[in-house]
Amino acid sequence: MTSGILASATPTSAVGWMMFIAKKYSNLFIQGTLITLYVAVVGTIVGFILGYLIGIIEDIKINKEDNIIKKILVRILKIISMIYVELFRGTPMIVQGMIVYYGLRQGGCEITSVAAGILVTVLNTGAYMSETVRAGIKSIDVGQREGALALGMSPMLTMFTVILPQAFKNIIPEMANTFLTNLKMTSVLNVIGVSELFMMAKTAGGTYYKYFESYLVIAVIYLVLCFFFNRVFLLIEKKMATKSDYVLAVEYMDNQ
């Protein structure tokens, strides 16, 4: 009698097993989702900042009239940024995770797997975003920079108040793509023990040897997350594409 009840309670289809695993291990999947979002959001935001800094460094011009110290410092910074970008754009994220995590621990740094995962995400994002920022800066008409400099603004003030705000609008789509990529690429961090979605699915699937159904569950979760954040970025892009800047310019001219 007992065996008959157990047999009837056991799912008989892939969809049934998906629902069964999702319900039974809901806490694991929620925990994995939160860790995935934490690593992706923190790593991406800090990576964006790093990418902006590297992009600005790559955009710095070395003029003949600059003093020798400035020329040397700028040249060193450019070489370091070039090596950094080539290194992290030219190696897989899963390899970077292994090197950063085990390398730091071997060197005596008791870094946690989550902290190592965030660090790798930051460095990887910074390398890719630096090229995007550099392209965004190049897309701004050179007359904008020349006009600001002619008005007496310093190169740094020109960059932060004139060039970057306009470049930011141009690179929002790539920023969205980078975040969505990071959201999915956190799955490779399970190799260093980060308890993100992929590892949780592996743990849940191992109990009943239903890995296929377990991975289908997280595929749905990834799909929902990416769909939601993609719509958020599209909304931000739409808001940023308004003509408010031109309205301000017209109002300024009217007040003269």
N, C-alpha and C positions, 0 to 999 in steps of 0.2 A: 504493500500500500504506500509506504514511504517513498520507495524508489519510483513509483508511478507519479507521485506528486512532484518529486524533483525533476523527473524527465519532462513533465508538462511545463515546469517553470523555466526550463533551459531554452534559450532562444534557438530558433531553427533557421534563421536567415541572417545575412550580413547586416541588414538594417536593424533587426532585432538585437543583435549583439552590440551594435553601435549604441543603441538606446540603453541597453543594459549596462555597458561599460561606462557610458557618460553619466548615468545616474549613480552607479555604485562608487565611482571614483571622481565624483564631481568636485570634492575638496582638492584632490590632486590637480585636476585641470584648472581650477580657479587659482590655486597657488602658482602653477606654472605660467598661467596667463599674466598674473601680476608681476612675476619676476621678469618675464619676457618684455612687458611694457616698461618696467623700471629700467632695465638694461638699455633698451632701445631708445627711450625718451632721454634719459640722462646722457647716455653716450652720444646721441645725435646732437643734442643742444650744445654740449661742450665741444663736440667735434666741429659744429658749425663755427663756433667762435675761433677755434684753432685754424680752421680753413680760411676764415676771413683774414686772420693775422698773416698766414702764409701767403695768401693771395695779394695782400697789400705789400708784403716784402718783395714778392716777385715783380710787382708793378713799379717799385722804386727805380727811378732813373739815376744813373751816375753821370753827372755833368763834368765837363773839363775844369770848370771853375771851383768845383768842390775841393775842400782840403783833403790831404792825404789820409788823415785818420778816418774821415767819413767814407772815403772810397774803400779803404781796407775793411771797415766794419760792415758796410753794405755788401761787399763782395763775399765776405765770410758768411753772412746771413743767407745770401742767395745760394751759395754752395751747399750749406747745411739743409736749407729747404728743398733744394733740388734732390739731394741724396735721400732725404726723408720721403718725399713724394714718390720717387722711383722705387724705393724699397717697399713701401706699403701698397703701391698700385701694382707692383710686379710679383707679389707673393699672395697665396691664398689666405683668407682670414682664419681658417682652421689651423694652418701652420703657425700663423702669428700668435694665435691663442696659446698653443702648446709652448712656443718659445718664450713668450712673455710670462706665462704662469710658472712653468717649471724653471725657467731661467732665473726669475726673481726669487723663488723659493730656494733654489740651489745657492743663490748668492746671500742667503740669510734673511730675506724679506718675507715675513709670514703673511703674505697677501692672500685674501680669500678668493675663491673662484669667481664670485660675483664681481668683486672689485677688479679682478684681472679681466673679466669679460667686458666691463665698462671701459677699462683702459684701452683694450684692443679696439672696441667700437669707436672710441674717441679718436685714436690714431688713424684708424682706417677711414673714418668719415672725414677727418681733417685733410688727409691726402687727396681724396676725391673732390672735396668741396673747394680746395685751393685752386684747382684748375677751373672749376665753375665760376668762382669769384673773379679770377683773373680774366676769364672770357666776358663776364658781366661788366667788369670795369672797362674793358676794351670796347664794349658795345656802346658806351656813352660817347657822344660826339666830342671830339677834342676841343671844340670851341667852348664847351662848358668849363673845362679846366682853365683854358686860357683866359676866359672872361673873369673867372673868380680870382685868378692870380693878378690880372690887370687891376682889379678893384682893391688890391692890397692884402688879400687873404693869403695865409701861409699854405704851403703844399699840404701839410697835415690837416689843417682846417678845411681846405678845399676837398680833400678826400672824404672826410667824415660828414661834412654838411652838404656837399653838392654831388659828389660822384657816387658814394655808397648808397645813399637813399634811393637814387634812380636805378642803380645796379641791382639793388635788392628786389625790386619789382620784376626785373628780367630773370632772376635766378630762382624765384619761388617754385616754378614747376620742377626744377632739378632738385631743390631742397625737399620737395614732397617725395620725389622718386627715391632720394637717398634715405629718407626716413622709412619708407615702406620696404626698401631693400634691407635696411638694418633690422626691421621688425621680423623679417623672415630669416635673415642670416644669423640671428641669435641661436637658431637651432644647431649650428655647428659648435657652439660653446659647450654643448653637453660633454665634449671630449675632455674638458678640464673640470667637470663636475658641477657646472651651473644647472640648477634644477629648473630649467625652463620647460616650455611645452613639450618639446621633443622627448626630453628625458622622462617626463611624467607619462607620456604616452607609452614609452618603452617599458616603464615600470608597470603600468596598468595592463598592458597587453601581455606581459610575461606571466601573469597569474593564470590565465586561461589559454595561453598560447594563441591569442587572437590579436596578433600584431596588425594585421590588415585593417580590421575594424577599429582598433585603437588609433591608428594613424589617420583613418578617415575622420574620426572625431576631431582631431586637432587640425586637420585640413579645413574643416568647416569653421573652426574657431579662427584660424588665420584668415580665411576668406572674409569673415564678418569684420574682423579688425581692420583689414586692408580696405574693405569697402567703406567703412565708417570714416577712417582717417583720410581716405582719398576724397570723400565728399567734403570734409572739413577744409582740406587744402584748396579744393576748387572754390569754396565759398570765400576763403581768404584772398585767393587770387582775383576773384571777381570784385571784391571790395577794394583791393589795391589798384585795380585797373580803372577806377573812376577818374573823372576829370577834375577832381577837387583842386589839384595843383594849378591847373589853368584858370580856375575860378578865382583863386587867390591872386594870380598875376593880373587878371582883369580888374579885380577890386583895387589892387595896388595902383594900377594905371588910372583908374577913375578918381582915386583920391588925390592924384597929383594936380 
